[in-house]
């Protein structure tokens, strides 16, 4: 059985080039803004009703999901930059 080196795997994950991480950020931002458009459309086009509230809830869920995905990509890029900064100085 092959032993996994979690430290090495995490280092490779976080130091991957930003070009590989940025599509995740774009996806999160797209989902976030889709949720905003959904909420805006619900309040502009629908009369106050249960349907408006359900669509607003779906928009809020999309906003939360998109925000989470985008922020995880941002944190990954930030940690990667810091790791590259500190590992290049120590070599």
Secondary structure, DSSP 8 states (H G I E B T S, - for coil): -----HHHHHHHHHTS-HHHHHHHHHHHHHHHHHHHHHHHHHHHHS-SSHHHHHHHHHHHHHHHHHHHHHHHHHHHHHHHHHHHHHHHHH-
